[in-house]
Each structure stands twice: as structure tokens, then as C-alpha cells.
């Protein structure tokens, strides 16, 4: 794809936030150091985090609010809608917990200039801090994604770092909302691939701090994820000829 001048591209950072008052300011600082305007989505945070977000908004970061907790998927959708309203062409989604290595983020902006229509998906490179259950548990989702796309092209659909072409992804979400909670990150990449969109995988180092806060609800979220994979599998079946043709042409 022809490289476009950066003057035609207007990226921002998008951070869905649910109760990470201790880490969110540092994440914003790292993104601001990349000259990225920051859109914060308050997904029904409790008072301490809500006040911290108000402080960050007073410093110039853009704040979107949900009156109650609706889930990560809903927060990302709200942020993407706001990004398009504000005139941004791309949104770099980053988690609020500070787990992602800041030095890996500039590669997303650099790649955007060369392939502005490509969705850039991070794949997690863990250090020794990762809980073994989380690390190996992700492979069940990886296998289902490979089945539902008939491809191993998407390396990781659960990493919280990705760069979205805003208008194109919002058009996709208008047809397929992709879930309110943890299912969103996986489903949006599968449906983007089904739509013929290009995906490039970029490495992101991940560190789990000992005192980190996780909002992953094992039973609720695993049930929702299992239902999503089943739903995507049956939705994939009518797409088999097109997916096989895409795989054949690519090979």
C-alpha cells in the first residue's frame, strides 16, 4: 500500500478505564510522550479513579463517561465513536493497568504510516511475571480463532494493544457490535478478518505487577467467551468458500 504523508493521518490513544487510579496517570504520560492525544473512557469507575480521571481531564486529556460499568467492549466502542467525532483517523488502544511496555508502542505509529488501512494487533510477549493459568489458558482462544478464520494469521486476539483505523472499524461495529465485555477484543479481530481487512501483528512486552488489579471474572467471562466462539463458528460456516479462497490465494 502506498505510504501516506503523516499530515493526512491523525492518530490518538484510546484507554478504556475501570478502576485503575494508581496506574492511569503514568500510562497517559507515556502516550503523551509519543505526541498522542489521549481519549479516556470512564467505564463507571468508583470515586478514587473517577477523581483521578477528572484531574487528568483538567490537564487536557479528553474524557468520555459511562454512568455505570458496561464492560470493556462498550468502553472501546464509545471511545472509537468519540475519536471519529473528534476527527482522528486512527486510535491506539492501550490498557489502563500499565502492563504494556511503552517502548513497543512507537512501532504501531510507524507501521500506521506505511499501511493506514491495516489493523495493527499486538501479540503478548510475557516475562516471568505472567500467571501460568493466564498464559496457557489463552491458547484455547487462539485455537478457536484459527478455526474460525481458517488461518493462523492472527497471533493474539486477547492483547489489549492494537491500532484501529477508526472509520472502517466503526463501520464494522455498526453491523456487528462484537460484545460489551471481554469478548470484544477477540470478536472484532475475527470479524475484521472476515470482512477482508488486513491485520499485521506486532510484539508487545507484558509484565504483570504483583499488586496488579484484574477485572477478569473467571466464570462469567469464560462463559461469555465460550458462547462467542460457538457463535462465531456457526457464523463462519457460510463464509467457508470465501475464507478458503482467501487462504488459497494467500498461499
C-alpha positions in Angstrom: 0.0 0.0 0.0 1.2 3.5 -0.8 2.7 5.3 2.1 0.6 8.4 3.0 2.0 11.6 4.5 1.6 11.8 8.2 -0.3 15.1 7.7 -3.2 13.1 6.4 -3.2 10.8 9.5 -4.4 11.9 12.8 -3.9 9.2 15.5 -4.9 9.3 19.1 -4.7 7.0 22.0 -7.7 5.3 23.5 -7.8 4.0 27.0 -10.8 2.1 28.5 -10.6 2.6 32.2 -12.3 0.8 35.1 -10.8 1.4 38.5 -7.0 1.8 37.8 -6.4 5.0 39.8 -2.8 4.1 40.6 -1.6 3.5 37.1 -3.6 5.6 34.7 -1.6 8.8 35.0 1.7 7.0 34.1 0.0 5.4 31.1 -1.2 8.8 29.9 2.3 10.3 30.4 3.8 7.6 28.2 1.3 8.2 25.5 1.6 11.9 25.6 5.4 11.5 25.2 4.5 9.9 21.8 2.6 13.1 20.9 -0.7 11.2 21.0 -3.8 13.0 22.3 -5.5 10.7 24.8 -9.2 9.7 25.0 -10.1 8.2 28.4 -13.3 6.3 28.7 -14.5 6.1 32.3 -16.5 2.9 32.4 -18.4 3.5 35.6 -15.3 3.9 37.8 -15.5 4.2 41.6 -14.8 7.6 43.3 -11.0 7.4 43.6 -10.4 6.6 39.9 -13.2 9.0 38.8 -11.5 11.8 40.6 -8.1 10.9 39.1 -9.7 10.9 35.6 -11.2 14.3 36.3 -7.7 15.5 37.2 -6.3 14.1 34.0 -9.1 15.7 32.0 -8.2 19.1 33.6 -4.7 18.6 32.2 -6.1 18.4 28.7 -6.9 14.7 28.2 -10.3 14.0 26.6 -12.8 12.2 28.9 -15.8 10.1 28.0 -18.1 8.9 30.8 -20.3 5.9 31.3 -22.8 6.3 34.1 -22.3 2.7 35.1 -19.9 -0.1 34.3 -20.8 -1.6 30.9 -17.7 -3.5 30.1 -14.5 -3.2 28.1 -16.1 -3.7 24.7 -18.7 -1.0 25.3 -15.9 1.4 26.5 -13.8 0.8 23.4 -16.8 1.4 21.2 -17.6 4.6 23.0 -14.0 5.7 22.6 -13.9 4.9 18.9 -17.1 6.8 18.3 -15.7 9.8 20.1 -12.4 9.5 18.2 -14.2 9.7 14.9 -16.3 12.7 16.1 -13.1 14.5 17.0 -11.6 13.9 13.6 -9.0 11.2 14.4 -8.2 8.7 11.8 -6.6 6.0 14.0 -6.9 5.0 17.6 -4.1 3.2 19.5 -5.9 1.2 22.2 -3.9 0.6 25.4 -4.9 -0.9 28.7 -5.1 1.3 31.8 -3.1 -1.1 34.1 0.4 -0.2 32.8 1.2 -3.8 31.9 2.4 -3.0 28.4 6.0 -1.9 27.7 5.9 1.7 26.4 8.9 1.2 24.2 6.9 -1.2 22.0 4.2 1.4 21.2 6.0 3.7 18.7 6.2 0.7 16.2 2.4 0.9 15.9 2.5 4.6 14.8 5.4 3.9 12.4 3.5 1.0 10.8 0.4 3.1 10.5 2.1 5.5 8.1 3.1 2.6 5.8 -0.3 0.8 5.9 -3.1 3.1 7.1 -5.9 0.7 6.2 -4.3 -2.1 8.2 -5.5 -3.1 11.7 -2.3 -3.5 13.8 -2.8 -6.1 16.5 -0.4 -6.6 19.4 0.7 -10.0 20.5 1.8 -10.5 24.0 5.4 -11.4 24.9 5.4 -12.3 28.5 8.1 -12.2 31.1 8.3 -14.5 34.2 5.6 -12.4 36.0 2.7 -13.9 34.0 0.4 -16.3 35.9 0.7 -19.7 34.2 -3.0 -20.2 34.2 -3.5 -16.9 32.2 -0.6 -17.7 29.9 -1.7 -21.2 28.8 -5.4 -20.5 29.1 -5.1 -18.1 26.2 -4.3 -20.9 23.8 -7.9 -22.2 23.8 -8.9 -18.9 22.3 -6.0 -18.9 19.9 -7.1 -22.3 18.6 -10.7 -21.3 18.2 -9.7 -18.1 16.3 -7.5 -20.2 14.0 -10.5 -22.5 13.4 -13.0 -19.6 12.8 -10.7 -17.8 10.4 -9.2 -21.0 8.8 -5.9 -19.2 9.3 -3.1 -18.8 11.8 -2.5 -15.2 10.7 -3.9 -13.6 13.8 -1.4 -14.3 16.5 -3.2 -13.0 19.6 -6.7 -11.6 19.9 -6.5 -11.0 23.7 -3.7 -8.5 23.8 -5.0 -5.0 24.8 -2.8 -3.1 22.4 -4.0 -2.6 18.9 -4.3 0.3 16.4 -7.6 0.7 14.7 -8.4 2.6 11.5 -11.3 4.4 13.2 -13.8 5.0 10.4 -13.5 1.5 9.0 -13.8 -0.2 12.4 -16.8 1.9 13.4 -18.5 0.9 10.1 -17.9 -2.7 11.0 -19.2 -2.2 14.6 -22.3 -0.6 13.2 -23.2 -4.0 11.8 -21.6 -6.2 14.4 -21.2 -4.6 17.9 -18.8 -7.5 19.0 -19.9 -7.7 22.6 -20.0 -5.5 25.7 -17.2 -7.1 27.7 -14.1 -9.3 27.3 -15.4 -10.9 24.1 -14.9 -7.7 22.2 -11.2 -7.8 21.7 -11.4 -11.3 20.0 -14.6 -10.9 18.0 -13.6 -7.5 16.4 -10.4 -9.0 15.0 -12.2 -12.1 13.7 -14.9 -10.1 12.0 -12.4 -7.6 10.6 -10.5 -10.6 9.1 -13.8 -12.0 7.7 -14.6 -8.6 6.1 -11.3 -8.9 4.1 -9.4 -6.4 6.3 -5.7 -6.7 6.6 -4.1 -7.4 10.0 -0.4 -7.0 11.0 0.9 -8.5 14.2 3.3 -6.5 16.3 5.1 -7.7 19.5 4.2 -6.1 22.9 6.1 -7.0 26.1 3.8 -7.6 29.0 4.5 -7.5 32.7 2.1 -8.5 35.5 2.8 -6.4 38.7 2.4 -8.3 42.0 -0.2 -5.8 43.2 -2.0 -5.5 39.8 -5.8 -5.3 39.6 -7.6 -7.6 37.2 -11.3 -7.3 36.3 -11.4 -10.7 34.6 -14.3 -12.7 36.1 -13.4 -16.3 35.6 -16.9 -17.9 35.4 -18.8 -15.0 33.7 -16.1 -14.1 31.2 -15.2 -17.7 30.3 -18.8 -18.5 29.7 -19.3 -15.4 27.5 -16.1 -16.2 25.6 -17.2 -19.9 25.1 -20.5 -18.7 23.7 -18.8 -16.2 21.4 -16.5 -18.9 19.9 -19.6 -21.1 19.3 -21.5 -18.2 17.7 -18.5 -17.3 15.5 -18.0 -20.9 14.5 -21.6 -21.2 13.1 -21.3 -17.8 11.5 -18.0 -18.9 9.9 -19.7 -21.9 8.1 -21.4 -19.9 5.4 -18.2 -18.0 4.9 -16.2 -21.2 4.3 -15.9 -20.8 0.5 -14.6 -17.2 0.7 -12.2 -18.0 3.5 -10.8 -21.0 1.7 -10.4 -18.9 -1.4 -8.6 -16.2 0.6 -6.3 -18.8 2.1 -5.6 -20.4 -1.3 -4.8 -17.0 -2.9 -2.5 -16.1 0.0 -0.6 -19.3 -0.2 
